[in-house]
């Protein structure tokens, strides 16, 4: 099995973060929630949620489950 380069790993991490953020944003808007409302529901601040939705930060698996629960959606539907 070939080793992944640091650049390849970073590209994967970035693309996953972007796609996940886009999916969270899409579902949030479908639920007619603002970033502030969703952030409050998941005990985060709006700026952190903005960073998640824009793919600027990765999130933990537990935070992903909390967001999915708040959006009333299965985690797999966000991935």
VEXSE-546794 format. One record per residue: x, y, z of N, C-alpha, C in turn; residue number from 1; residue in three letters. Coordinates in Angstrom, 2 decimals, m for minus. Layout:
N
+---------+---------+---------+---------+---------+---------+---------+---------+---------+------+------+
:     nxx :     nyy :     nzz :    caxx :    cayy :    cazz :     cxx :     cyy :     czz : resi : resn :
+---------+---------+---------+---------+---------+---------+---------+---------+---------+------+------+
:       X :       Y :       Z :       X :       Y :       Z :       X :       Y :       Z :  NUM :  ala :
...
+---------+---------+---------+---------+---------+---------+---------+---------+---------+------+------+
//
This chain:
79
+---------+---------+---------+---------+---------+---------+---------+---------+---------+------+------+
:     nxx :     nyy :     nzz :    caxx :    cayy :    cazz :     cxx :     cyy :     czz : resi : resn :
+---------+---------+---------+---------+---------+---------+---------+---------+---------+------+------+
:    0.85 :   m1.17 :    0.00 :    0.00 :    0.00 :    0.00 :    0.90 :    1.24 :    0.00 :    1 :  unk :
:    0.66 :    2.18 :   m0.91 :    1.53 :    3.35 :   m0.97 :    1.26 :    4.32 :    0.18 :    2 :  unk :
:    2.31 :    4.98 :    0.60 :    2.18 :    6.01 :    1.62 :    1.60 :    7.26 :    0.98 :    3 :  unk :
:    0.79 :    7.97 :    1.72 :    0.25 :    9.23 :    1.25 :    1.22 :   10.34 :    1.59 :    4 :  unk :
:    1.39 :   11.26 :    0.68 :    2.26 :   12.41 :    0.97 :    1.51 :   13.38 :    1.89 :    5 :  unk :
:    2.25 :   14.24 :    2.51 :    1.67 :   15.27 :    3.37 :    0.69 :   16.12 :    2.58 :    6 :  unk :
:    1.04 :   16.46 :    1.35 :    0.15 :   17.26 :    0.50 :   m1.15 :   16.52 :    0.21 :    7 :  unk :
:   m1.05 :   15.22 :   m0.07 :   m2.25 :   14.43 :   m0.36 :   m3.17 :   14.37 :    0.87 :    8 :  unk :
:   m2.58 :   14.18 :    2.03 :   m3.34 :   14.13 :    3.27 :   m4.05 :   15.46 :    3.50 :    9 :  unk :
:   m3.34 :   16.55 :    3.31 :   m3.94 :   17.88 :    3.51 :   m5.07 :   18.13 :    2.51 :   10 :  unk :
:   m4.91 :   17.71 :    1.26 :   m5.96 :   17.87 :    0.26 :   m7.21 :   17.09 :    0.65 :   11 :  unk :
:   m7.02 :   15.88 :    1.14 :   m8.16 :   15.06 :    1.57 :   m8.86 :   15.73 :    2.75 :   12 :  unk :
:   m8.09 :   16.14 :    3.74 :   m8.68 :   16.78 :    4.91 :   m9.46 :   18.03 :    4.53 :   13 :  unk :
:   m8.90 :   18.83 :    3.63 :   m9.56 :   20.06 :    3.22 :  m10.84 :   19.77 :    2.43 :   14 :  unk :
:  m10.78 :   18.81 :    1.51 :  m11.96 :   18.52 :    0.70 :  m13.08 :   17.94 :    1.56 :   15 :  unk :
:  m12.74 :   17.12 :    2.55 :  m13.75 :   16.56 :    3.45 :  m14.37 :   17.68 :    4.27 :   16 :  unk :
:  m13.56 :   18.56 :    4.81 :  m14.07 :   19.67 :    5.62 :  m15.00 :   20.56 :    4.81 :   17 :  unk :
:  m14.64 :   20.84 :    3.57 :  m15.46 :   21.70 :    2.71 :  m16.79 :   21.02 :    2.40 :   18 :  unk :
:  m16.76 :   19.77 :    2.00 :  m17.99 :   19.06 :    1.65 :  m18.90 :   18.91 :    2.87 :   19 :  unk :
:  m18.33 :   18.57 :    4.01 :  m19.11 :   18.43 :    5.23 :  m19.76 :   19.77 :    5.59 :   20 :  unk :
:  m18.98 :   20.84 :    5.52 :  m19.51 :   22.16 :    5.82 :  m20.64 :   22.56 :    4.89 :   21 :  unk :
:  m20.48 :   22.28 :    3.62 :  m21.54 :   22.57 :    2.64 :  m22.82 :   21.81 :    2.98 :   22 :  unk :
:  m22.67 :   20.56 :    3.36 :  m23.84 :   19.75 :    3.70 :  m24.53 :   20.25 :    4.96 :   23 :  unk :
:  m23.76 :   20.62 :    5.96 :  m24.34 :   21.18 :    7.19 :  m25.10 :   22.46 :    6.86 :   24 :  unk :
:  m24.50 :   23.33 :    6.08 :  m25.13 :   24.60 :    5.71 :  m26.42 :   24.36 :    4.93 :   25 :  unk :
:  m26.38 :   23.43 :    3.99 :  m27.57 :   23.12 :    3.18 :  m28.73 :   22.66 :    4.06 :   26 :  unk :
:  m28.45 :   21.74 :    4.97 :  m29.51 :   21.22 :    5.84 :  m29.98 :   22.29 :    6.81 :   27 :  unk :
:  m29.06 :   23.07 :    7.34 :  m29.43 :   24.16 :    8.26 :  m30.42 :   25.10 :    7.56 :   28 :  unk :
:  m30.12 :   25.47 :    6.34 :  m31.00 :   26.37 :    5.59 :  m32.34 :   25.71 :    5.28 :   29 :  unk :
:  m32.33 :   24.42 :    4.98 :  m33.59 :   23.69 :    4.74 :  m34.47 :   23.72 :    5.99 :   30 :  unk :
:  m33.82 :   23.73 :    7.16 :  m34.54 :   23.76 :    8.44 :  m34.89 :   25.20 :    8.86 :   31 :  unk :
:  m34.55 :   26.16 :    8.00 :  m34.80 :   27.59 :    8.28 :  m34.16 :   28.05 :    9.59 :   32 :  unk :
:  m32.93 :   27.59 :    9.81 :  m32.17 :   27.99 :   10.99 :  m31.06 :   28.95 :   10.59 :   33 :  unk :
:  m30.80 :   29.93 :   11.42 :  m29.65 :   30.79 :   11.21 :  m28.42 :   30.11 :   11.81 :   34 :  unk :
:  m27.26 :   30.61 :   11.46 :  m26.04 :   30.08 :   12.07 :  m26.09 :   30.26 :   13.58 :   35 :  unk :
:  m26.57 :   31.40 :   14.02 :  m26.65 :   31.66 :   15.47 :  m27.58 :   30.68 :   16.17 :   36 :  unk :
:  m28.71 :   30.37 :   15.54 :  m29.65 :   29.43 :   16.14 :  m29.04 :   28.03 :   16.25 :   37 :  unk :
:  m28.43 :   27.57 :   15.16 :  m27.82 :   26.24 :   15.21 :  m26.65 :   26.22 :   16.19 :   38 :  unk :
:  m25.86 :   27.26 :   16.19 :  m24.72 :   27.33 :   17.12 :  m25.21 :   27.23 :   18.56 :   39 :  unk :
:  m26.28 :   27.93 :   18.87 :  m26.84 :   27.88 :   20.22 :  m27.33 :   26.48 :   20.56 :   40 :  unk :
:  m27.94 :   25.82 :   19.59 :  m28.46 :   24.46 :   19.80 :  m27.35 :   23.46 :   20.11 :   41 :  unk :
:  m26.16 :   23.68 :   19.54 :  m25.05 :   22.73 :   19.72 :  m23.99 :   23.26 :   20.69 :   42 :  unk :
:  m24.35 :   24.31 :   21.41 :  m23.48 :   24.91 :   22.44 :  m22.13 :   25.35 :   21.88 :   43 :  unk :
:  m22.19 :   26.03 :   20.73 :  m21.00 :   26.61 :   20.10 :  m21.31 :   28.06 :   19.80 :   44 :  unk :
:  m20.31 :   28.77 :   19.33 :  m20.60 :   30.14 :   18.92 :  m20.74 :   30.22 :   17.41 :   45 :  unk :
:  m21.35 :   31.30 :   16.93 :  m21.65 :   31.45 :   15.53 :  m20.39 :   31.46 :   14.67 :   46 :  unk :
:  m19.31 :   32.06 :   15.16 :  m18.08 :   32.12 :   14.37 :  m17.50 :   30.72 :   14.15 :   47 :  unk :
:  m17.59 :   29.86 :   15.15 :  m17.11 :   28.50 :   14.99 :  m17.96 :   27.75 :   13.97 :   48 :  unk :
:  m19.28 :   27.93 :   14.03 :  m20.16 :   27.29 :   13.06 :  m19.87 :   27.81 :   11.65 :   49 :  unk :
:  m19.61 :   29.10 :   11.53 :  m19.23 :   29.67 :   10.23 :  m17.98 :   28.97 :    9.69 :   50 :  unk :
:  m16.99 :   28.78 :   10.54 :  m15.74 :   28.11 :   10.12 :  m16.00 :   26.67 :    9.70 :   51 :  unk :
:  m16.90 :   26.00 :   10.39 :  m17.26 :   24.63 :   10.01 :  m17.92 :   24.63 :    8.64 :   52 :  unk :
:  m18.92 :   25.50 :    8.47 :  m19.68 :   25.52 :    7.22 :  m18.83 :   25.95 :    6.03 :   53 :  unk :
:  m17.81 :   26.75 :    6.28 :  m16.95 :   27.20 :    5.18 :  m15.77 :   26.27 :    4.96 :   54 :  unk :
:  m15.66 :   25.22 :    5.76 :  m14.59 :   24.24 :    5.59 :  m13.24 :   24.72 :    6.09 :   55 :  unk :
:  m13.24 :   25.74 :    6.92 :  m11.98 :   26.28 :    7.44 :  m11.43 :   25.46 :    8.60 :   56 :  unk :
:  m12.30 :   24.71 :    9.24 :  m11.87 :   23.85 :   10.34 :  m12.49 :   22.46 :   10.19 :   57 :  unk :
:  m11.81 :   21.47 :   10.67 :  m12.37 :   20.14 :   10.77 :  m13.07 :   20.03 :   12.12 :   58 :  unk :
:  m13.94 :   19.07 :   12.26 :  m14.64 :   18.92 :   13.53 :  m14.49 :   17.49 :   14.03 :   59 :  unk :
:  m14.69 :   17.34 :   15.32 :  m14.60 :   16.02 :   15.91 :  m15.83 :   15.19 :   15.54 :   60 :  unk :
:  m15.69 :   13.91 :   15.69 :  m16.81 :   13.02 :   15.42 :  m17.96 :   13.33 :   16.38 :   61 :  unk :
:  m17.64 :   13.59 :   17.63 :  m18.71 :   13.88 :   18.59 :  m19.45 :   15.16 :   18.23 :   62 :  unk :
:  m18.74 :   16.20 :   17.78 :  m19.39 :   17.44 :   17.37 :  m20.26 :   17.19 :   16.14 :   63 :  unk :
:  m19.80 :   16.35 :   15.24 :  m20.59 :   16.00 :   14.06 :  m21.90 :   15.34 :   14.48 :   64 :  unk :
:  m21.86 :   14.44 :   15.44 :  m23.07 :   13.78 :   15.92 :  m24.02 :   14.77 :   16.60 :   65 :  unk :
:  m23.47 :   15.72 :   17.35 :  m24.29 :   16.73 :   18.01 :  m24.99 :   17.60 :   16.96 :   66 :  unk :
:  m24.26 :   18.03 :   15.95 :  m24.85 :   18.85 :   14.88 :  m25.93 :   18.06 :   14.15 :   67 :  unk :
:  m25.65 :   16.80 :   13.83 :  m26.63 :   15.96 :   13.14 :  m27.89 :   15.81 :   13.99 :   68 :  unk :
:  m27.74 :   15.61 :   15.28 :  m28.90 :   15.48 :   16.17 :  m29.71 :   16.77 :   16.19 :   69 :  unk :
:  m29.03 :   17.91 :   16.25 :  m29.72 :   19.20 :   16.26 :  m30.47 :   19.43 :   14.95 :   70 :  unk :
:  m29.92 :   18.94 :   13.86 :  m30.55 :   19.10 :   12.55 :  m31.56 :   17.98 :   12.25 :   71 :  unk :
:  m31.68 :   17.03 :   13.19 :  m32.58 :   15.90 :   13.06 :  m32.31 :   15.14 :   11.77 :   72 :  unk :
:  m31.04 :   14.76 :   11.61 :  m30.61 :   14.05 :   10.41 :  m29.56 :   13.02 :   10.81 :   73 :  unk :
:  m29.44 :   11.96 :   10.06 :  m28.41 :   10.95 :   10.32 :  m27.04 :   11.50 :    9.93 :   74 :  unk :
:  m26.05 :   11.16 :   10.70 :  m24.69 :   11.60 :   10.41 :  m24.29 :   11.24 :    8.99 :   75 :  unk :
:  m24.62 :   10.05 :    8.56 :  m24.23 :    9.60 :    7.22 :  m24.78 :   10.51 :    6.13 :   76 :  unk :
:  m25.91 :   11.18 :    6.40 :  m26.48 :   12.09 :    5.40 :  m25.70 :   13.40 :    5.31 :   77 :  unk :
:  m24.87 :   13.68 :    6.28 :  m24.02 :   14.87 :    6.23 :  m22.68 :   14.58 :    5.58 :   78 :  unk :
:  m22.30 :   13.31 :    5.54 :  m20.99 :   12.96 :    4.99 :  m21.02 :   12.83 :    3.48 :   79 :  unk :
+---------+---------+---------+---------+---------+---------+---------+---------+---------+------+------+
//
